[in-house]
């Protein structure tokens, strides 16, 4: 699972093996995790779910970070998953 971006304690990662649609990334901070849907050229990223106790504030920040890098993250997802 490569880490695509790091900022302010957040790590945005992409699972490679056994991954599934819809396009999304896993965002980690301090041992907690959320998944954020990447959307596409017409749709903004949005929080999919929280796993492992991430606070609502950190989940919102994760969604903001994914929005900032949406194009780059979506390109990486497509590179590995078509």
C-alpha positions in Angstrom: 0.0 0.0 0.0 2.0 3.0 -1.2 1.7 6.3 0.6 0.8 9.0 -2.0 0.9 12.1 0.2 1.9 13.1 3.7 0.9 16.3 5.5 0.3 17.4 9.1 0.3 13.9 10.4 -2.0 12.6 7.7 -1.0 9.8 5.2 -3.0 9.2 2.1 -2.5 5.7 0.9 -3.7 3.5 -2.0 -4.3 -0.2 -1.6 -3.0 -2.2 -4.6 -3.9 -5.8 -4.1 -7.6 -6.9 -3.9 -8.8 -3.3 -4.2 -12.4 -2.6 -5.3 -14.4 0.2 -6.8 -15.5 2.9 -6.4 -12.2 4.8 -6.7 -11.1 5.8 -3.2 -8.1 6.3 -0.9 -7.4 5.4 2.7 -6.3 8.3 5.0 -4.5 7.6 8.2 -3.7 9.8 11.2 -2.5 8.7 14.6 -3.6 5.1 14.2 -7.1 6.0 12.9 -8.4 5.6 9.4 -11.1 6.9 7.0 -11.8 6.2 3.4 -12.5 9.0 1.0 -14.2 8.5 -2.4 -12.1 10.2 -5.1 -15.0 11.3 -7.3 -14.1 12.2 -10.9 -13.8 15.2 -13.1 -17.4 16.2 -12.4 -17.7 15.0 -8.8 -15.9 16.2 -5.7 -14.3 13.7 -3.2 -16.4 12.9 -0.2 -16.0 11.0 3.0 -17.0 7.3 2.6 -16.6 5.9 6.0 -14.5 6.1 9.2 -12.6 3.1 10.4 -10.7 2.9 13.7 -11.9 5.9 15.6 -10.8 9.0 13.5 -12.4 12.1 14.9 -15.0 14.0 12.9 -12.6 17.0 12.7 -9.8 14.8 11.3 -12.1 13.1 8.9 -13.2 16.5 7.5 -9.6 17.5 7.2 -8.8 14.2 5.3 -11.6 15.0 2.9 -10.2 18.5 2.3 -6.7 17.1 1.6 -8.1 14.6 -0.8 -10.0 17.4 -2.6 -6.8 19.4 -2.8 -5.0 16.6 -4.6 -8.0 14.9 -6.3 -6.6 14.9 -9.9 -3.2 13.4 -8.8 -4.8 10.8 -6.5 -7.4 9.8 -9.1 -4.6 9.4 -11.7 -2.7 7.1 -9.3 -5.9 5.0 -8.7 -6.5 4.7 -12.4 -2.9 3.7 -13.0 -3.2 0.7 -10.7 -6.9 -0.2 -11.2 -7.9 1.0 -14.7 
